[in-house]
Amino acid sequence: MMRQKTKRWSGLAAVALTAILSACVSLTPDSVYPLGSKYDVDAALLVDPAAPLETTIRTAKSGDVILQQSVRNARAYVLENTVVADGDVSLAVQARTVDLQAGLKFFPAINVGSETALVMCSFDRPAVWTPRLNPGAKGSGRVCFRMEDLEPPVDPATVSLGDGIRSSSVFFFVSDGFGLTESTTAYRMIARWDPQLTYKVTEPARFRPLSAEDANTDGAPSLALRFVVTAEGAQIEPIYIAGNQPIPLEEKPIAIKAVDVFPKTIEYDGATIELMALKDGVLAYRLLSGFSTEGAFLMDLPS
């Protein structure tokens, strides 16, 4: 039986981040990538390889998703104590305030650019800014607390978040893009437009990790594999699904040709699929395992 392996996800948008994470490069603005993890695959979708073929084979037509697993933020934290900024956080052209109340929830992310660091960013938008020349055009945004330096090159799967209380006395402002819904911005890159500007709080902010059940997972996307017929035969495409819209990643698809010898097994990031036959644009297959849930990865939904 033929067996074909392919690489792991490099992120939701499959961006080429290896070079970025290998050194502290100078970017304007800095990029802040949420850390994500995958839920376990629905066990009902898997088959026992030893079970009779006639009871376990599924079929797919072009465009059908053959594997889908939801993702979430790698952890979620709650701010245990109300903290206040130590001094004015406004700019010359913009008045700014920030309301850091106990109970705010945060997600872990990696800051890339002027520094490589683990940070905690707010799900909500506790910052409010008012242009001095146009007071009616108020805006709001997220904040991130700086937790610790990370030594490049960074492998997101090895970043240790731990299970204890974490603390920080330094925060900065970030922008998560105008016109985007709040439900998606915890799963995409956010921008740190003024990386040279950080602010202190009068006492350290304390962050308590939440259980997976208490974490904010509204609007979480999914990672998936989709079957698509091509002129040469067919292919299995890595995609993400957000808002019920499937969008291909930049990952290389897995080619299937009508002349291939079946059955053949393909593997992708821990997922194992046994391809039984390809005939008249219909794929017969068995799903043996889902995507790996080990370690964290960088999330970046395209804008």
MARMIDREN-640602 format. One record per residue: x, z, y of N, C-alpha, C, O in turn. Coordinates in steps of 0.2 Angstrom, whole numbers, plus 5000, padded with zeros to 4 digits. Last residue first. Layout:
N
XZYXZYXZYXZY/...
! end
This chain:
303
496450315195495950315200495550255200495150255205/496750355177496850315183496250325188495750335187/497150525172496650475173496750425178496850445184/498250595166498250565172497750505171497950455170/499150735158498550695159498550665165498750695170/500350765146500250755153499550715153499550655150/500150885133500350815135500150815142499650855145/500551015121500250985127500550915128501050895126/500451045103500751045109500351015115499750985113/499450965091499951015092500250995099500350935101/498450895086498250935091498850985093498751035097/498450715082498750785082498550825087498450805093/496850635078497450645082497750715081497450765080/496350645060496250635067496850645071497450655068/496250565044496450625049496350595056496450545058/495550455038495850515034496050575038496050635036/494350345038494650395043494950455039494550495036/494350185031494150255030494650295035495250285035/493450025034494050075034493850145032493250155031/493249855037493049905033493649955033494249935032/492749755051493349795048492949855043492549885045/492249595054492049665052492649695049492949675044/492549465056492549505061492349575060492149605065/492649415042492149385047492049435053491449445055/493549555037493149485035492649475040492249515041/494649655031494449625037494149555036494549515033/494849815022494749745022494549725030494249765033/495349945024495149925017495049845017495249815012/496450055031496049985032495949955025496449935022/496450215034496550165029496050105030495450115030/497250305047496650265045496850215040497350185040/497650455054497850405049497150375047496650405045/498450525068497850495065498050445060498450405061/499650555073499350605068498750575065498550595060/499850445082499850515085499450565080499050605082/499350345070499450345077499350415080498750445079/499550235056499550305059499650295066500050255069/498750135043499050145050498950215052498550255051/498750065027498650125031499050125038499650105038/497849945019498449965022498250025026497750025029/497249865003497249915009497849925012498349915009/497849705010497349765011497349795004497349764999/498949615019498749635012498449705013498649755016/498449495032498749555029498549575022497949555020/497749395036498149375031498549445028498949435023/497149435048496749425042497149415035496849425030/497949575055497949505054497549495048497549525043/498049685068497849675061497749605060497349565065/499149785079498849715077498649715070498949755065/498749905090499049895083498649835080498049835080/499349895107498849905102499149885095499649865094/500349995117500349935113499749945108499849995104/499550075132499950085125499850015121499349985122/498850075143499350025143499850035136500350005136/497150085137497750115140498250065140498150005137/495450025142496150025138496650055141496750055148/494050125143494550095147495150085143495450145141/492350155141492950145138493450105142493250055144/491350275149491650205150492250205146492750245148/490750395149490550355144490750285145490550235142/491650475157490950455160490650395155490250355158/492950405148492750455154492150425157492050365158/494050375136493350375137493150425142493150485141/495450275133495150345134494450325136494250275138/496250195118495850195125495750265127495750315123/497150095108497050155111496750155118496950115122/496449975097496649985104496650065106496050095104/496849875084496549935085496849955092497449965093/496349705082496849755084496449815085495849825086/496349545073495949595076496549645078497149635077/496649385073496349435068495949485072495349475073/496949305084497449315078497149355072497449355067/495949325093496049255090496549255084496449215080/495149485089495649445093495649375089495449365084/494049625089494249555086494649515091494449515097/494449795090494249735094494549675090495049665088/494149965089494249905085493949845089493449845092/494850105097494350055096494549995093495149965093/495150275098495450215095494850165094494350185091/495350395111494950355106495350295104495850275107/495050545120495550495118495250465112494850495108/493950585133494150585126494650535125494750485129/493750705147493750635144493850645137494050695134/492650825154493250815150493150745147492650725144/491550875162491850805163492450785159492750735161/492051045160491550995163491850925164492450925167/492751145155492851085152492351025154492250975151/493451295159493051245162493251175159493751145160/493451425146493851375151493351325153492851305150/492851505137492751515144493051465149492951465155/493351455125492651455126492451465134491951435136/494651475125494451405126493751405127493551355131/494951625136494851595130494651515131494351505136/496151625150495451635147495451605140495951565138/497451725157497251675153496551685150496351735148/497551785173497451805167497151745163496751705165/498651795187498251755183498151775176498651785172/498851865203498851875195498351835192497851835193/499851845217499251825213499351835206499851815203/500751975226500751925220500051915218499651955216/500251985243500352025237500351965231499951915232/500151895253500351965255500552005249500952055249/500851735249500351785249500551855250501151865248/501651595257501651655253501051695254500651685259/501851415255501551475259501551535254501451525248/502751265259502451315254502251375258502551385264/503251105262502851165265502551205259502151185255/503851005256504251045259503951105262504251155264/502850925251503150965246503651015249503851065246/501450865256502050895260502450945256502351005257/500650815246500950765251501450795256501850765259/500450805230500750855235501050825241501650805240/499050745221499650735226499850795230499350825233/498650745204498550755211499150755215499750765212/498150655189498650675194498450685201497950655203/496750725180497150665183497650695188497650755190/495850815177496150785171496550725174496750675170/495250875187495650925183496050885177496350915174/494450775192495050785195495450835192496050845193/493150755186493750725183494350745186494850725183/492250835193492250845186492850805183493050825177/492150795206492550855204492650865197493150895195/492350625209491950685207492450745205492950735202/493250555223493150565216492750625214492750675219/493350535237492750495233492750505226492350475222/495050555238494450555241493950515237494150465234/496150665229495850595230495150595233494750635231/496750785229496550755223496150695223495750675219/498050865236497550815237497350785231497750755228/498651035239498650965236498050925237497550955239/499651165246499051125246499151055242499751025242/500451305237500451245242499851205241499451225237/501151475236500651415234500751365239501151365244/501851615229501951555233501451505231501351495225/501851715220501751735227501851675232501751685238/501151745204501551705209501351725216500851755217/501051785186500951805193501351755198501851725195/500151805171500651775175500551785182499951805184/499751905156499651895164500251855167500851875165/500051805141499951865145499851845152499751785154/500251705132499651735132499551795137498951825137/501151555136501151625134500351645134499951605136/501651425139501151455143501051525142500951565146/503051325137502651385135502251415140502551435146/503251155133503151205139502751265136502151255134/503351065123503751125122503651175128503951225128/502650955127502350985121502751055120502551095116/503250905138502650945139502450985133502151035134/504950905141504450885135503850925136503850985135/505950865154505450905152505050875146504750815147/507750865156507150825155506550875152506750925148/507450995169507350925166507850905161508450935161/506751155167507351115167507251045164507051035159/505651215179505751185172506351145173506451105177/505251365188505651305187505651285180505651325175/503551435189504251435187504651365187504251315186/502451435198502551485193503251485191503551545192/501551405213502151395209502351445205502351505207/499851365214500351415214500951395210500851375205/498851245223499251265217499751315219500051325224/497251205229497851235230498251245223497851255218/496151075235496351125230497051155232497351125237/495051055249495551035244495751095239495551155240/494050985262494151035257494651015252494650955251/493650945279493850925272493950985268494151045271/492750895294493050945290493150915283492850875280/492550825307492750795300493150845296493750835294/492250885318491750875314491950845307491550845303/493450895326493250955322492650945317492550985313/494650805329493950785327493650835323493650835316/495850855333495550805337494850785335494450745339/496050935322496050965329495650915334495350935339/495250935307495650895312495550925319494950935321/495251065296494851035302495351005306495751035309/495051115279495451095285495051055290494551025288/495051235266494651195271495151185277495451225280/495251275249495551265256495051225260494751175257/494651285237494651345241494951335248494851375252/493951195226494251185232494251235237493751235242/494251225208493851225214494251205220494851205220/495351235200494751195198494351175204494151125206/496951255206496251275206495851225204495951165206/498451265196498051225202497351245201497151255195/500051315194499351335192498951305198499051325204/501651245188501151265193500451285190500351255185/503251225184502651235181502251265187502451315190/504251095191504051165190503351165187502951115187/505551005199505151005193504951075191505351125190/505450945216505650995211505250985204504750945205/505050825221505550865225505850925221506450945221/504450785207504650755213505250795216505850785214/503150865199503650815198503850785205503350765208/502350995192502550965198503150925197503650945194/501151015179501851005180501950965187501750915188/499951145176500151075178500851075179501251125180/498451245171499251235172499351155173499051115170/497051285182497351255176498151245177498351235182/495951425187496551375188496751345181496651375176/494651495196494951475189495451425191495351385196/494251645205494451575205494751555198495151595196/494251785203493751745200493851675200493551635196/494651835220494651845213494051815209493551805212/494851705232494551755229494651775222494751725218/495551635244495851645237495551715234495851765234/495351525255494951585252495151595245494851555241/496151465269496151465262495851525260496051585262/496251345283496051415280496051405272495951355270/496951255296496751255289496651335287496951375290/496951125308496751195307496651205299496151165297/498051005312497551015308497451095307497951125305/499150975319498650925320498050945316497550915316/500051075316499951055323499351015324498951025329/499251175302499751125305499551105312499051125315/499051335295498851275299499351235301499951255301/499251465290499351405286499151335289499151285286/499951615296499551555297499751495293500351485292/500151745284500251715291499851655291499351645287/500051755269500451795273500651745280501151715280/498351735263499051705265499351755270499051785274/497751855250497751815257498451795259498951815257/496851875235497451875239497351835246496951795246/496051965223495951925229496551935233496851985234/496451955206496451995212496351945218496651885218/496451865195496151935194496051965201495652015201/495951705192496351745197496051815197495451825198/496051635176495651665181496051705186496551745183/496451485167496651555170496151575175495851535179/496651385153496251395159496451475161496451515157/497651255145497351325146496951325152496951285157/497551115145497951155140497751225140497751255134/495951045147496551075150496951115145496551155141/495550925134495350985139496051005142496550985140/494750795125495350835127495050885132494550885134/493950735110493950765117494550795118494950825114/494150595101494250665101494250685108494650655112/493650465090493650485097493750565096493350595093/493750315081494050385081493950405089494150365093/493150195082493250215076493550285075493450325070/492050105092492550155092492550185085492050205083/491849925093491649995090492250045091492750025089/492249805096492049845102491849915099491849965104/491749715082492149715088491849755094491249755095/491149835070491149775073491549775079491749835082/491549925055491549925062491549855065491949815062/491150035042491249975044491249975052490850015055/491750155029491350135035491550065037492050045036/491850225013491950165017491550155023490850165022/491350315004491750345010491950285015492150295020/490750274993490350324997490750345003490450385007/491550184987490850164989490550214993490050194997/492650254983492750214989492050194991491950194998/492550434979492450364977492450314984492150334989/493950534985493250514984493150444983493550404984/495250554989495150544982494350534980494250524974/495250565003495550505000495450494992495450444990/493850615011494250635005494550575002494250534999/493650585028493450575021494050595017494550605019/492950635044493550625039493250615032492750645030/491850665051492150595052492650585047492750525045/491650805050491150755047491450685047491150645043/492650865058492750855051492250815047492450785042/493150795073492550815070492650805062492750755060/494750855078494250805076493650835072493750885069/495050975090495150955083494550895082494050895085/495550925107495150965102495250935095495450875094/497150925114496650885111496250935107496450985104/497750965131497750965124497150935121496650925124/498650945146498150935142498250955135498850955133/499150985163499350985155498750985151498251025153/499150875177498850925173499150925166499250875163/500450835188500050815182499850875178500150915176/500750795204500650855200500150835194499650815195/502050725213501550715209501450775205501950805202/502550725231502650745224501950735220501450725222/502250565240502250635239502450655232502550615228/503850545237503350565243502750525242502650465242/505150595227504550555228504150585234504150645235/506650605220506350615226505750565227505850505228/506750685204506850625208506450645215506050685215/507450775193507150785199507250735204507750735208/507250695177507650715182507250735188506650705189/506350655167507050665165507550695171508050715169/505150625172505250695170505950705168506150765166/505350485175505150535180505350605178505550645182/505550435162506050425167505950475173506450505176/504350455156504950485153505550485159505850535159/503150405160503350465163504050485161504350535164/502250275161502950285159503250345163503550335168/500550315156501050295161501750315159501850355154/499350325149499950295146500450275151500750225150/498350395154498450335157499050295154499150235156/498550515147497850485147497950405149497650365147/500050505138499650535143499050495143498950435140/500650455127501150475133500750505138501050515144/500350485110500050465117500550495122500950545121/501550425099501150475101500850445108501150405111/501750265090501950325094501450365096500850355095/501350215073501450205080501550265083501550325080/501650145056501550205061501650185068502050135069/500850085042501150065049501050125053500550155054/501050045025500950095030501250085037501850065037/500349965011500749955017500550015022499950045022/500450004994500050005000500450005006500950045007/
! end
